[in-house]
Amino acid sequence: MSAILGFNAGSLPFNYLGVPLFRGKPRRLHLQHIADKIIAKLATWKGLSLSIMGRVELVKSVIQSMLAYSFHIYAWPASLIKSLDGCIRNFIWSGNTKTRKLVTVAWKKVCSPSKFGGLGLRSIKKMNQAAILKLAWVMKSSDKAWALFCRARFGSESCLNKRYFKSSIWHGIKANWSKVTQNSMWLVGDGGKINFWKDNWLGVALMDTLNIPASIHSSLVARVADFVINSVWTIHRLIVETFPNVVEDIVQISTSRVKDKLIWQGTCDGIFSLKAAFRCIRPDVEDNNW
């Protein structure tokens, strides 16, 4: 294969475009070198000659941007984030990554918008969670080549139950899949993308509304388009007679020739963004400009 394609055979792990590639769940040893670079960067700054707000601005503009690329791909190990968070905290309060200083302000308070009494920092733990939530959203909603590939590999239905221990991104996506499903809803177009039973296109998935036993969920493969002929709903008579209220809600929805669209329920325009991800993770912070 390498001879045909003209590529040299390689082996994992290695770096590609600045991102480490490896097999399996992200572990500390895979990402430690990124944390070490950040700690080294902090150590080169003369923190003692800067005010606290000067250190805060350096962390916001340089350090958090250094993390963004990797954070959008991998769910970092909690131990590594805690260690790096401690170094950042020490740098802000004392000017030295290794020197702890006793303070009376909770770090959660510091990592809040200034209008709520914080310093406008974002917790790196929340940054990683928000970025991986976005990754899961894009995998579920996008028609980009990589998203189509991942849905084919991991499964594209509402409930993913496959395990891929060799995948380095699946761990983070799987942990956020239920959150994406719970906070999203389909706008019906031609009905070709929407699972009639499992997907949320009525406010609640039909399999939950009708209390369909979990034992037969795997057989529920019909699409919304299968129940529409020439833009007219054709619901089986048994369903009409058994669940008249549900059918009444269904026929209120108009179909069209445009593609179905997945929207995020936490925003007014239905568009998902990192801001929406932060709001989902930290609902106690309501600041549109943060």
C-alpha angles and dihedrals in degrees: 000000000000090000092051095047096038095236128128116242112251138182136221137291107049139127123258121186089342095308122109114237118204143147123263137003114347111263132187094259090058095057104024093100091061091052090047091055091052093048090048089051091052091049093055092057117087094236095174091061092053129077119242091256089051090055091046091054092049091052092047097046102036114016099043091046090053089057097045098082096052093038090060091059110033136040099229120225111264093233093057093047091049091051094048092044089055092053092050091048092051091048093052096047102035106015091241127089092217100045119086120206125198110242133171098213117096114238089230088060091049090052092061133092116278091246087065093048097267133120096246095252121139119225108247088221090058091043090058093044092050093047093050090046087056090049090054091047093052091048090053099041109029130090092205115131095251093049092049089049093050093047089051090048101042099027130266104227126103093266119048114200103163122112124217109181092176094058118097096198101040094078092063096040094049092051090056101037096093091049090053091048093048094050100042135075136187124242105212118237118147091342094232097124100039123092104223094217108028106037126079108244099130099048092272129039111262092231087062095042092051094039092233110189114257090231091075100038092102090061094054099099104135118124127220087247089064089067096050126077119180091345091305123116114241107190119177112259092236090060091045092052096042100042107024094157092054092048090050089058091047097053090052088069116088120216126211142175095263120101120268114259130210112218133191111240095206095072132062094233096040092239118136119222139157087264089057090047092054090048090052092049095041107029089165089071111070107177118132092196096053 
